[in-house]
Amino acid sequence: MAKKTNAVLGLAIIALFLVHIIYEIFAYLTFYYNPVVTKLIAYSTLGAVALHVLMSVYIVFFVHDRGNGMKYPALNARTVIQRVSAVIMTLLMIVHMNTFSLLSANAKTNRSLFVLILIVQIFFYASVLLHVAVSAGNALITLGLVTSGKTRKKIDIAVWTVCTVLFLAASVIVVKTQIAMFLGQGGAS
């Protein structure tokens, strides 16, 4: 039951995340900022993620893997990627949540730190989208919505494609706009 509940929560987070990233890409493209909408989307997503993390930890330590180990090597790689990306995104979340203020504070005074923050942000996007790419199919299987390998492969291709496009869009649009905002159009001030 815990795994199915967590799978539903994971799919809901994917939907919230898609709203969040698409809205942010739009906001950076158009220089439109509505703090109420931005914070409502972000904090809703964060709250759901916090519940998902707690449930995932519970499942790993008390339900799923307790003493059994994983029995299928082909699934191990996917599970390892899922868990490692989850840990990385959790660690980078603090930087992500504070990117704007960190960039603002370091734009003129510490260019190396400014660049490092942009790189960390790109790694955050990569870890989140990698986690989504490996997790979406797993959630659908857990819920019994996907039962064949052929269907899973089609879903995986679609999800990986969307995640790749979103990664490239977020990395290029958000970072380029942040550089323009904080360092000027040419990247220098």
Salt bridges, closest charged atoms under 4 A:
ASP65 OD1 - HIS64 NE2 3.00
ASP65 OD2 - ARG83 NH1 2.70
ASP156 OD1 - ARG78 NH2 2.99
ASP156 OD2 - ARG152 NE 3.54
